[in-house]
Amino acid sequence: MILAEPSVFAVALPAVVFAGISKGGFGSGAAFASASILALVIEPGRALGIMLPLLMLIDVSTLRPYWRRWNWRDARRLLLGCVPGVALGAVLYTVAEPDLFRLLIGSICLAFIVWRMALRAGLVKLSGRPLPGWAGMLAGTVAGFTSFVSHAGGPPAAVYLLSQRLDKTTFQATTVLVFWVLNMMKFVPYAFLGIFTLDTVMLDLVLAPFAVLGAWLGVRAHRVVPERLFFAITYVLLAVTGTRLIWVALT
């Protein structure tokens, strides 16, 4: 059983707290690092199955502080696009080998770093005008797919939301709403595909308090911790994790 493996629990506990902090205070963009880190020690499908219920618990824990502070128009556009993205991810899961998912997750980790650093360096600039509604739906489709295969829907959603020039709290609240609904969308196909097992459920029960703790810390960190510091730590974690996953997939 997973619970009998100390290495899995030792990796899962800080990973879950990190996911809570990211989703609770920093727009969910880096929360997928937790599933990526878990995929280093267990099969990727199991890692996804462990993280989804915990991410849903974090979603519920962070709804109240941001309730009705979101932008519903932008959230609706993203969610409409998420539906075909989730369906595409479910189809891929039925035909893909675990190494393909390791390769996808690792590549997404490194792509996330490149995208964030390019934004910081000014190499990539978002349009001065808000992206149109169809772009929001397209971003939602990409987010739905990447979220299904690696819980990494944050970056494509952020590209669209950042173009809308939302204030910090509206951006965070809209992200919380979108991923609360998106994670519920994923739950049924995950269950149908057998991604959840008795082992993953038992580990989730043990880790649930730490998920709530991470969300609580994230809401408070949203007000006091510099985003630059948080993402600097994230970049290191994702660089190591992504490189290792790609290496394992290709060797």
C-alpha positions, 0 to 999 in steps of 0.5 A: 500500500502507498501508506506503507511507503515512507518515501511517498508520504515524505514527498506527498506531505510538503507537496500538498502543503505547497499546492495549498499555498499556491492555490490559496494565494498565488493564482494556482499557476504553480500548484501542479508542481505537487503532482509533478513531484509525486510523479517522481516516486510513483506512477503518474496516474496514481499521482494525479489520482492522489492530488485531485481530491486534495486540490478539490478540498483546497478549492473549497477551502479558498472559495469563501475568502474570494466569494463573488470577487471574481469576474464571471464573464472571464470565468465563463469563457474559460470554463466553456473551453475547458469541456473539450479540453477535459474530453481530449485529456480523457481520450489520451489517458486511455491510449497513452503509456505512463512514460508519455505522461512523465514526458508531458508533465516534465515538458510542462514543468520546463515550459512553465519556467521558460514562460514565466522567465520570458515574461519577467525579462520582457521577452514576451509581452501581453497585448495591451488590449484585452484578448477577445472572448474566443481567446478565452475559450481557446485558453480554457481548452488548453487549460482543460487538457493540461489540467487533466494530464498534469493538473497544470491548467494554471498557465494557459488560464493565466495568459488570458486572465492577465490580458484582461488587466484584472486587479490582484484579488479579482484575478485570484478569485476568478482563478479559484472559481475556474479551477473549482469547477474544472476539478469537479469536471475532471472527477467523473472521468478520473473515477471512470478511468480507474485513476482513484484506488483504495490506496489513493483514497486512504492517503488522501484522508491522511493528507487532507488536513495538510491541504487545508493548512496549505490553503490557509497559509496561502490566503494569508501569504497572498497579502504579505509574501512577494510573488517573486520570492514564491515563484523563485522557489517554484522555478527550482522545484519545477526545473529539477522535477521536470528534468528528472521526469523527462530523463526517466521517460526517455531512458 
